[in-house]
Amino acid sequence: MLHARLTALAILIATAVIGMAPQALAQGREMNIADQPGYIPPDEELPPEFKRTAVLYRTTEAPGTIIVHTSERYLYVVQGGGRALRYGIGVGREGFQWQGLLKISRKQEWPDWTPPPEMIARQPYLPRFMAGGPGNPMGARALYLGATVYRIHGTNQPQTIGSAVSSGCFRLVNADIIDLYERIPVGTKVIVRQKPEI
């Protein structure tokens, strides 16, 4: 009888831990997932903490500025009046994270994808070119960052939001990148921070 109760208790605890793990680990997890060209995901619900939302946000930056907090896995669009729109994002994995100040140099709907030579060297199975569309790893929209290879773009892997998985780009679910794309003009200032300001 005692053995049966202990077994039932162990199963209950394991179920609770497994159910909490994705949300509890989301902020710090690093996923080992390659891009999946051609994959079209089913509709997936984002965890509540990564859904687009208006938040209180103190900054001296002008309204419209994009501020990326890599360690938090959030992108903010400053709204003024101590507020911002916050989007959950996927960020660069270890060794591919960076910080700096850039501007949006161009925008593209359903962008084509041409993996850079460095990415091909690491992942030789990737296509050399892929036309834009629902199965493209760049997703529905892309905002290009200066003259770099980095972009803020959509993803065909919504489960990677909140994770460190990319080669340095910032990814949002397609609904969020479409929303951001409509709000942000070319020339917008983008600040990328590794750690939040104190």
Protein Blocks (a to p, Z undefined) as FASTA:
>chain_A
ZZmmmmmmmmmmmmmmmmmmmmmmmmmpccdddddehiacddddddfklgccddddddfb
dehiacddfknopacddebjhiacddddddddehiaccdddddfbdcehiaddddfklmm
mmmmbcfbdcedjklmnlmbdcdehjbfbdcdddfblklgoiafbgoiacddfklmmmmm
mmpcghiacdddfbdcZZ
